[in-house]
Amino acid sequence: MATAKKLTDNHLTCVICTEVFTDPATLECNHTFCKSCLLKYTNTQPDAIQAKCIPCPSCRQPTKVTNPDSPVEEWVGQLKPSHVIQGLMDDFGPGAEAAHLNICSVCKQQGKTTPALSWCSVCDDAFCDGCLKMHNMMPMLRDHEIVNASDATKRKAKHRFMCKTHKDKQIELFCKDCRMAICHSCCSIKHRKCDNVDTLDSLTPFVREHLSNQNQELKIKMTTSENKIIFKKSQIKEINSNAQNIKDDIRKSRQAVVDMILRKEKQFLDKVDRSSDEQLHAIQAEIKSQEIELQMYQQQYEFTANAVTSNCERDMYAVYESVCEAYTDIRDTDNRPAPGRVVFRNDMDNRTAQGRVVFTHDMDKLSKAVDELQLGEVAVVRGVSDRQSTPVLHHTIDCKADGDKEDPLLCDVTVLSVDGINVTVFADYNNNSLKTCYTSKPNTHVNQLLLSNRPLRIAKLSESQVAVSVPRSKQIVTVNVTPEPVLLSTIKTSKTYYALAYLSPSQLVAGTYGESHSVDILDMTGKILKSVNTEVIRNPDFIHVTSNNNLIVSEGGVKSLVSVTSEGEAVFTYTPTGDRALTGPQGITTTSSGDILLVDWASHKVIQLTESGRFVRDVLTQQDGLSCPRGICTCLDGDGFLYVTCDTYVKVFTFVQSVHNQIT
């Protein structure tokens, strides 16, 4: 039995599910896994699926599949375990153990394989009918509890809990100091100095309840993780789609610029053609005129030549007189400028050109014009944690709902991720309601839950639950968001609590007015567990709990922000003077890097501080569209959004670093 356990623990256990193999499959690298585990893992590796292979979860070595066109299920289904693994499974696997349990223990010692029909929970042995009668005849054994050997569930429930150190001793105690189940021998030998030892019987209900609660928390965490994975995958899809859209827009912008350049080119070419045609017509007219003159000169030449050769003085003098007159006319004509002559100036060589088209260009000016040509702007979303980033208003949420009797007055806001949907939750003071807003394309939905009185602050309990303070009714209500708000419970409190924050799954932090210890830590029934003195602050407006469980408290009356530990020890006090003096500190949140964001209501600002309370910058101002901001929250799952309430609206900002795309 020890050998079988060692084999199953060390060699027959799947590293993915940490259980004994069920339907094992061995890859080319000789690593073996359960087929169901291997299938789940392969489905999470899109690159491997595209490459038509099965990746090893241990060493990442790919295993080629015989039929790549078949579904992934068939790839895994065609894998077989190695002969060694299959042999070990046959001899020592779950089936072998079952076969062992179904053989009579007494007969087995005699070399027989008699089927067992019963099992003794005290002896931890299986018996056939004959051996069971012998077992029951012994006085010390006849009171042992016997169960049917085929009932595996009942047999497991009745199995004795034996001590690992003292093999023959049953475990009946639990040491709370060492968090260890022990037998009486262990208690008297190794745990004599321990103060907190209890029996299993008295502790089992508590352990069962604790494990059940832990299981519920794990279930919530599993759901949250699954939702985050779905959300991240949708982000990947959105990023890829967004990148493709941006590339298409850039190409369209480039094409528009190219079209403009081509139109400009055509204008220049047409102008060159028109100018050249005009010059060509003028030159051709001059050629025609010169051809006529040439004909006239030829006629006069022939007439003069005939007169000279004729030896007739009368003809010679007649020709001579006519030639002199014609020469005078020609000379006078040559002194006039030729018609149709065009002059252009080339700025590059500063010389006059007669009848020539010149394209004047300045390469320095052209290069500068191209450098300054801007197709658009590519903005990289950074988040408010990046102190060099610039805020940009992403969108505005109109918080009006059907049935509102007054314009909304939003006192606080938080954001949940419910089944992969981002849901904005806000407290509407004027309309006595908690509202949720989410987008289901193409529509935006605003739902409300009417409360007994005016709500003030919201504490996020989980991705689907919030707590809301209703001070005038001395209540804190818990609400489930589905994404519609649904009332879960109403907690009656002994004090009037305004500020509210989440401390742990079983504790809230609440602030009341006018008391020296103005911050209380409550359980989920409203009972005060502890009161914390924040010294400066007597009337908390907002409370925020940091990642290391420090409390940050603001108060408009004393124009201060105070940070203390949950035990009341001072961390810092922020009360600036001069130009940076606070005028009405309200909502508080922290970024993923630990920086503090504080709303200053009267100056219409959101201020960024370090974790230790040093000023960084004014993140948002009235120039960014802020008007009487109160509540604030960040979405810390990577989308980079900052939510701020401004009376009737929630304004959503993103933070970017600009990168200009230029043609060079």
Secondary structure, DSSP 8 states (H G I E B T S, - for coil): -HHHHHHHHHTSB-TTT-SB-SSEEE-TTS-EEEHHHHHHHHHT-HHHHHTTEEE-TTT--EEE-S-TTS-HHHHHHT----HHHHHHHHHHSHHHHHHHHTB-HHHHHTT---B--EEETTTTEEE-HHHHHHHHHSTTTTTS-EEETT-HHHHHHH---B-SSSTTSB--EEETTTTEEE-HHHHHHT-TT-S-EEEHHHHHHHHHHHHHHHHHHHHHHHHHHHHHHHHHHHHHHHHHHHHHHHHHHHHHHHHHHHHHHHHHHHHHHHHHHHHHHHHHHHHHHHHHHHHHHHHHHHHHHHHHHHHHHHT-HHHHHHHHHHHHHHHHHHHHHHTS--TT--EEEETTTTEEEES-------HHHHHHHHHT-EEEEEEEE--TTSTT-EEEEEEEEE---TT-SS---EEEEEEEEETTEEEEEEEETTTTEEEEEEEETTEEEEEEEE-SS----EEE-SSSEEEEEEGGGTEEEEEEESSSEEEEEEEE-SS-EEEEEEEETTEEEEEESS-SS-EEEEETTS-EEEEE--TT-SS-SEEEE-TTS-EEEEETTTTEEEEE-TT--EEEEE---GGG--S-EEEEEE-TTS-EEEEETTTTEEEEE-TTS-EEEEEE-GGGT--SEEEEEE-TTTT--EEEEETTEEEEEEEEEEEEEE--
